[in-house]
């Protein structure tokens, strides 16, 4: 039985990986949005194309990721890649952490680096404002 892609769950998954709260996404989506409406949206199997496009722009994630990402399928693809014997090699790596957790770790590192960049930018702005005031 083929498993259906749940677009709402994918929106939630990517939003959470990026550390974006429902309230923040609602704010970026516009005045008619609130946390409750985002929560309801994340429960939908299929989301309207225009809304997915807007979320894509806000989170900087391709629309196709929301439409096509299937965690189980991704794990199967990764597993099959490592267990494929057609190349003559029998390579069975041992993972201490599953691939999805590694992905989350990488995203956490990206969030940390982004926070550092924002802090540095804020400091630069503060210095520039001080220089302007001192003139």
C-alpha positions in Angstrom: 0.0 0.0 0.0 1.5 3.3 -1.1 1.8 5.9 1.7 0.4 9.3 1.0 2.5 12.4 1.5 1.2 14.5 4.4 2.0 18.1 3.4 0.9 19.6 6.7 3.2 17.3 8.6 6.0 18.2 6.3 5.4 21.9 6.9 5.5 21.2 10.6 8.6 19.1 10.3 10.6 21.7 8.3 9.3 24.6 10.5 10.5 22.8 13.6 13.8 21.9 12.1 14.4 25.6 11.4 13.3 26.5 15.0 10.4 28.6 13.7 7.4 28.8 16.1 3.8 28.6 14.8 3.2 32.2 16.0 6.2 33.5 14.0 5.0 31.7 10.8 1.5 33.1 11.3 2.9 36.6 11.6 4.9 36.2 8.4 1.9 34.7 6.6 -0.2 37.8 7.2 -2.9 39.5 9.3 -5.5 36.8 8.8 -3.2 34.1 10.3 -2.7 33.1 13.9 -1.1 30.2 15.8 -4.3 28.2 15.8 -4.7 28.5 12.0 -1.1 27.4 11.4 -1.8 24.4 13.8 -4.9 23.5 11.7 -2.9 23.9 8.5 -0.3 21.5 9.7 -3.0 18.8 10.2 -4.0 19.0 6.5 -3.0 16.2 4.1 -3.0 18.6 1.2 -2.3 22.4 1.4 -3.3 24.9 -1.3 -0.5 25.7 -3.7 -0.6 29.4 -3.0 -0.2 28.9 0.7 2.6 26.4 0.2 4.4 28.9 -2.1 4.2 31.6 0.6 5.5 29.2 3.3 8.3 28.1 0.9 9.3 31.8 0.6 9.2 32.4 4.3 11.1 29.2 5.3 13.4 29.3 2.2 12.5 25.7 1.5 11.4 24.5 -2.0 7.6 23.9 -2.4 8.5 20.4 -3.7 10.0 19.5 -0.3 6.5 20.0 1.3 4.8 18.1 -1.5 7.2 15.2 -1.9 9.1 14.6 1.3 8.4 11.2 2.8 10.5 10.4 5.9 10.0 6.6 5.5 10.9 6.7 1.8 14.0 8.8 2.5 15.2 6.3 5.1 14.6 3.4 2.7 16.5 5.2 -0.1 19.4 5.9 2.2 19.4 2.3 3.5 19.2 0.8 0.0 22.0 3.0 -1.1 24.3 1.6 1.6 23.1 -2.0 1.1 23.2 -2.0 -2.7 25.6 -4.8 -3.7 25.4 -4.1 -7.5 28.7 -2.4 -7.4 30.4 -5.5 -6.1 30.9 -4.1 -2.6 29.2 -5.3 0.5 29.2 -2.1 2.6 27.0 -2.2 5.7 27.8 0.8 7.8 26.9 1.0 11.4 25.1 4.2 12.3 25.1 5.3 15.9 22.4 7.8 15.0 19.8 7.4 12.3 20.1 9.6 9.2 17.2 11.8 10.1 18.8 12.6 13.5 22.0 13.5 11.7 20.0 15.9 9.6 18.5 17.5 12.6 22.0 17.9 14.1 23.1 19.6 11.0 20.1 22.0 11.1 20.8 22.8 14.7 24.4 23.7 13.8 23.0 25.9 11.0 20.6 27.6 13.4 23.5 28.2 15.9 25.7 29.7 13.1 22.8 31.9 12.0 22.3 33.2 15.5 26.0 34.1 15.7 25.8 35.9 12.4 22.7 37.9 13.6 24.5 38.8 16.8 27.6 40.0 14.8 25.3 42.0 12.5 23.5 43.6 15.4 26.9 44.5 16.9 28.0 46.1 13.6 24.8 48.1 13.4 25.3 49.3 17.0 28.9 50.4 16.2 27.8 52.2 13.0 25.0 54.0 14.9 27.5 55.1 17.5 29.9 56.4 14.8 27.0 58.3 13.2 26.0 59.9 16.5 29.6 60.9 17.3 29.9 62.8 14.0 
